[in-house]
Amino acid sequence: MQQFTIHADGGARGNPGPAGAGAVVRDGMGSIVASVSAYLGIRTNNYAEYEAVIRALEQVHALAHGKLAETAVAIKMDSELVVKQMNGVYKIKHPDMRAQAARLKELMAPLGFISFSHVPRAQNADADALANEAMDNAA
């Protein structure tokens, strides 16, 4: 089974405000094999958190070379909200978040294994830097 780890982060300056998504995708050996840094326009921070994972999983789909059922993905985020929503601890009430969660679940469906875990912000620095870079470069 091929393995990937995603560190994802999203942010907005103001809520809503100019938003960015950032993510780093590592292979089973810990090497960075893809990254995401995208300006999202005026969005909420939670929308941006979801978008970071969505775009990173799109990268995993490309990297898996059609072997999605044999692919395991560990997603690490400092967004407790997204982690708890995707783990079924919190309900997803806001319509925008429901739409984001549906997009994410569609990407998750063909994967062999997927997990979400909360990490401290300090352990998510690479993804945070990419999200901030996207917001900085949009101005």
HUTA-V437877 format. One record per backbone hydrogen bond with DSSP energy under -0.5 kcal/mol. CO is the residue of the C=O (numbers start at 1). NH is the residue of the N-H. E is the energy in kcal/mol with one decimal. If there is no record, write none. Layout:
# HUTA-V437877
co->[CO	CO]
nh->[NH	NH]
e->[E	E]
This chain:
# HUTA-V437877
co->[2	3	4	5	6	6	7	8	9	11	12	13	16	17	18	19	19	20	21	22	23	24	24	25	25	26	27	31	34	36	38	41	41	43	44	45	46	47	48	49	50	51	52	53	54	55	56	57	58	59	60	61	62	64	67	68	68	70	71	71	72	73	73	74	74	75	76	77	78	79	80	81	82	83	84	84	85	91	94	95	96	97	98	99	100	101	102	103	104	105	106	108	113	115	117	120	121	122	124	125	126	127	128	129	130	131	132	133	134	135	136]
nh->[72	28	74	26	8	76	24	78	22	20	14	18	15	43	13	40	41	11	38	9	36	7	26	33	34	5	30	27	25	23	21	19	43	17	48	49	50	51	52	53	54	55	56	57	58	59	60	61	62	63	64	66	65	67	70	71	112	2	112	113	4	75	115	6	76	117	8	119	80	83	84	85	86	87	89	90	88	93	98	99	100	101	102	103	104	105	106	107	108	109	110	111	73	75	77	123	124	125	128	129	130	131	132	133	134	135	136	137	138	139	139]
e->[-2.9	-0.7	-2.3	-3.0	-0.6	-3.2	-2.3	-0.6	-3.1	-2.4	-1.1	-0.7	-0.6	-2.4	-2.5	-2.8	-0.6	-2.2	-2.5	-2.9	-2.6	-2.3	-0.5	-3.0	-1.4	-2.3	-2.0	-2.3	-2.9	-2.0	-2.5	-2.5	-0.8	-2.4	-2.0	-2.2	-2.1	-2.5	-2.0	-1.4	-2.6	-2.7	-1.8	-2.7	-1.9	-1.3	-2.0	-2.4	-1.6	-2.3	-2.1	-0.6	-0.8	-1.7	-1.1	-1.7	-1.7	-2.2	-1.1	-1.7	-2.3	-0.6	-2.1	-2.9	-0.5	-2.4	-1.9	-2.7	-1.0	-2.0	-2.7	-2.5	-2.9	-1.6	-2.5	-1.4	-1.2	-0.8	-2.4	-2.1	-2.0	-2.9	-2.2	-2.0	-2.4	-2.9	-1.9	-1.4	-1.8	-2.0	-0.5	-1.8	-2.3	-3.3	-2.2	-1.6	-1.9	-0.8	-2.3	-2.5	-1.8	-2.2	-2.5	-2.4	-1.8	-1.8	-2.8	-2.4	-0.7	-0.6	-0.7]
